[in-house]
Amino acid sequence: MDYLQTLSGFAAQLRFAALPSDVRQQAAWVLADTLAAIVAGSAEPELRAMVARIGHGEGAVLPGQGRSLQAEAGARVNGTAGTFLEM
């Protein structure tokens, strides 16, 4: 079993409520910060153009875009939006 399968298996079995309260609080801050970065990045013209070129789909929500894409394309767009303003 490679590291990615091990990590994926761990993450799939993880239950938020079972985590210690300080870990849950830190995870909530990280998620809130990540979502805010994705929304802010998605407002940029380059990201909007990227989404327009990719098209439509179902499976992955694009925060700040008001639409969704297939999972792989959505992950690419959300990942790009989340780091776009850091450059």
Backbone bond lengths (Angstrom), bond angles and torsions (degrees), N, CA, C in turn:
res aa  C-N    CA-C-N  psi(-1)  N-CA   C-N-CA  omega(-1)  CA-C   N-CA-C  phi
1 M - - - 1.456 - - 1.533 108.28 -
2 D 1.311 116.76 130.06 1.459 118.83 179.82 1.532 110.90 -86.14
3 Y 1.326 115.27 172.15 1.466 120.66 -175.47 1.524 112.82 -60.58
4 L 1.331 117.49 -34.97 1.462 119.98 -177.85 1.527 110.95 -68.32
5 Q 1.310 117.06 -39.44 1.466 119.96 176.24 1.526 110.75 -65.56
6 T 1.316 116.89 -40.08 1.463 120.92 178.38 1.524 110.63 -63.03
7 L 1.322 117.02 -47.59 1.463 121.45 179.33 1.531 111.11 -64.04
8 S 1.319 116.75 -43.26 1.468 120.69 179.73 1.520 111.35 -63.08
9 G 1.325 116.69 -41.91 1.465 120.29 178.03 1.516 112.10 -62.98
10 F 1.330 115.89 -42.09 1.464 120.84 177.42 1.529 110.29 -61.58
11 A 1.341 116.45 -48.48 1.466 120.91 -178.06 1.515 111.53 -63.90
12 A 1.320 117.80 -37.76 1.463 121.32 -178.82 1.528 112.07 -66.43
13 Q 1.321 116.95 -30.31 1.462 120.27 -178.32 1.524 113.15 -92.70
14 L 1.312 117.10 -9.27 1.452 121.95 -177.81 1.526 111.06 -69.54
15 R 1.294 116.74 135.12 1.466 122.09 177.70 1.524 108.44 -118.28
16 F 1.331 115.47 123.29 1.460 122.22 -176.78 1.527 111.20 -53.80
17 A 1.320 117.49 -45.60 1.467 121.48 -177.01 1.523 112.22 -63.89
18 A 1.328 117.77 -22.72 1.465 120.78 -179.20 1.519 113.04 -82.70
19 L 1.310 117.48 -9.97 1.461 120.98 -179.15 1.526 110.69 -76.80
20 P 1.330 117.39 151.29 1.467 119.90 174.33 1.536 109.88 -60.31
21 S 1.305 117.10 151.66 1.463 121.20 -174.37 1.530 112.80 -59.99
22 D 1.337 118.22 -37.15 1.468 118.88 179.43 1.530 111.38 -68.25
23 V 1.314 118.03 -32.12 1.462 121.57 176.75 1.528 110.00 -71.14
24 R 1.336 117.06 -40.69 1.476 120.67 177.04 1.518 110.52 -61.83
25 Q 1.334 117.08 -42.16 1.466 120.64 -179.85 1.525 110.85 -63.99
26 Q 1.319 117.35 -45.00 1.463 120.35 179.29 1.527 110.92 -65.10
27 A 1.326 117.60 -40.16 1.464 121.36 177.85 1.528 110.54 -62.15
28 A 1.324 116.99 -39.86 1.469 120.64 178.66 1.529 110.68 -63.40
29 W 1.338 117.61 -40.44 1.467 120.90 177.81 1.526 111.09 -64.79
30 V 1.317 116.66 -42.75 1.469 120.72 179.82 1.531 110.13 -63.90
31 L 1.328 117.11 -44.11 1.466 120.21 179.10 1.526 111.82 -64.30
32 A 1.324 116.95 -42.47 1.466 120.31 178.74 1.524 111.14 -63.26
33 D 1.324 117.02 -42.33 1.461 121.21 179.06 1.529 110.84 -64.95
34 T 1.320 116.62 -42.18 1.467 121.17 179.66 1.520 111.05 -64.04
35 L 1.319 117.35 -45.15 1.461 120.86 179.29 1.524 110.85 -62.40
36 A 1.327 117.12 -42.14 1.466 120.52 178.35 1.529 110.91 -62.75
37 A 1.323 117.44 -40.14 1.472 120.68 178.49 1.528 111.07 -65.25
38 I 1.334 117.20 -39.05 1.465 120.89 178.64 1.523 110.67 -65.43
39 V 1.315 117.32 -45.58 1.469 121.11 -179.78 1.528 110.30 -63.29
40 A 1.326 117.11 -45.20 1.469 119.93 -179.69 1.524 111.03 -64.37
41 G 1.310 117.57 -44.39 1.456 120.92 179.12 1.513 113.21 -65.08
42 S 1.317 116.76 -33.32 1.472 120.66 -177.86 1.528 112.60 -70.18
43 A 1.323 116.87 -14.22 1.468 120.28 178.43 1.526 112.31 -80.03
44 E 1.320 116.91 -12.62 1.461 120.87 -177.69 1.537 110.81 -72.31
45 P 1.325 117.21 142.91 1.466 121.01 -177.75 1.534 113.76 -56.79
46 E 1.327 116.60 -36.02 1.459 119.55 -179.21 1.529 111.80 -65.25
47 L 1.334 115.91 -37.88 1.465 119.46 178.69 1.518 111.14 -71.04
48 R 1.315 116.40 -39.70 1.469 119.44 177.33 1.523 110.51 -62.61
49 A 1.330 117.56 -39.32 1.461 121.47 177.81 1.528 110.52 -66.20
50 M 1.307 116.94 -39.10 1.462 121.38 178.03 1.527 110.63 -60.21
51 V 1.327 116.19 -46.42 1.464 120.89 179.50 1.524 110.54 -64.29
52 A 1.317 117.37 -40.74 1.473 120.67 179.64 1.523 111.04 -61.96
53 R 1.325 118.11 -36.69 1.467 121.43 179.94 1.517 112.17 -73.03
54 I 1.330 116.85 -35.51 1.465 120.51 -176.28 1.521 111.15 -70.44
55 G 1.322 117.59 -37.22 1.458 120.27 178.48 1.506 113.04 104.63
56 H 1.319 115.08 -147.71 1.466 121.57 -175.90 1.519 109.87 -119.46
57 G 1.305 115.18 166.46 1.453 120.89 176.46 1.510 109.66 176.48
58 E 1.292 115.17 179.65 1.463 121.74 179.57 1.517 108.56 -125.08
59 G 1.312 116.49 147.93 1.452 120.39 173.71 1.516 114.39 130.29
60 A 1.316 118.31 -39.97 1.467 121.16 -178.34 1.521 109.24 -126.86
61 V 1.306 116.32 124.79 1.459 121.99 178.04 1.523 108.71 -79.00
62 L 1.319 116.22 140.09 1.460 121.71 175.89 1.526 108.13 -107.37
63 P 1.342 118.13 96.42 1.461 120.10 179.91 1.531 110.74 -58.07
64 G 1.305 115.88 134.01 1.452 120.93 179.70 1.517 113.88 86.15
65 Q 1.324 117.55 -7.95 1.462 121.12 -178.81 1.526 112.28 -106.83
66 G 1.327 117.22 -20.88 1.463 120.32 -179.89 1.519 113.30 70.65
67 R 1.311 117.32 28.32 1.457 121.01 179.26 1.519 109.98 -155.79
68 S 1.316 114.82 -179.56 1.458 119.49 178.54 1.522 109.44 -136.20
69 L 1.317 114.64 164.76 1.460 122.38 178.94 1.520 108.78 -136.70
70 Q 1.307 116.76 170.51 1.451 120.13 171.10 1.520 108.24 -59.17
71 A 1.322 116.73 153.75 1.466 121.82 -170.84 1.529 113.24 -53.72
72 E 1.321 118.33 -48.15 1.468 120.05 -176.68 1.526 111.90 -64.59
73 A 1.320 117.08 -44.75 1.464 120.83 178.61 1.524 110.57 -66.79
74 G 1.323 117.05 -39.36 1.462 120.65 178.40 1.516 112.00 -63.34
75 A 1.325 117.00 -39.87 1.460 120.65 177.35 1.527 110.52 -63.58
76 R 1.324 116.36 -40.04 1.469 120.24 179.22 1.524 110.42 -64.29
77 V 1.325 116.52 -46.53 1.469 120.38 -178.20 1.528 110.32 -66.62
78 N 1.331 117.97 -47.24 1.463 120.35 -179.13 1.527 111.74 -64.16
79 G 1.319 117.02 -38.82 1.457 120.41 177.14 1.522 111.79 -64.15
80 T 1.317 115.28 -41.38 1.470 119.80 178.14 1.526 110.37 -66.38
81 A 1.327 116.97 -45.08 1.466 120.61 -179.65 1.516 111.46 -62.50
82 G 1.330 116.61 -38.28 1.470 120.96 -178.08 1.507 113.86 -66.76
83 T 1.328 117.59 -22.98 1.463 120.61 -179.56 1.526 112.89 -112.65
84 F 1.312 117.70 -3.68 1.455 121.93 -172.14 1.525 113.41 -58.83
85 L 1.308 117.78 -43.93 1.461 121.10 -175.90 1.525 112.99 -81.32
86 E 1.318 117.90 -4.01 1.462 120.56 177.67 1.519 111.84 -82.00
87 M 1.329 117.38 -17.16 1.472 120.07 -173.83 1.496 112.14 -78.10
